[in-house]
């Protein structure tokens, strides 16, 4: 999966989760807020480094994207479980 597609998937998942959070418990909201802060920080860092890196994606960014994807899935599962109960 390309990093650009993964990044777009992460942003889309974040937006979807924002819409579902009003039905979720406080623990899901807290987890989302922490994750959202990380995504915003990464986005700002990417903009700052874009000119220097060009199309090159560092291992650190790739690792962070993977971590964000896992965390988004975990929060989505928590929200879905809460909605089913």
Residue pairs with C-beta under 8 A, 6 or more apart in sequence:
3 57
3 61
3 62
3 65
6 65
6 66
6 69
7 65
9 69
10 39
10 65
10 68
10 69
10 72
11 39
13 69
13 72
13 73
13 76
14 35
14 36
14 39
14 72
16 76
17 32
17 72
17 75
17 76
17 79
18 32
20 76
20 79
20 83
21 28
21 29
21 32
21 79
23 79
23 82
23 83
24 32
24 78
24 79
24 82
24 83
25 78
25 82
27 78
28 75
28 78
28 79
28 82
31 71
31 74
31 75
31 78
32 75
35 68
35 71
35 72
35 75
38 64
38 68
38 71
39 68
42 61
42 64
42 65
42 68
46 61
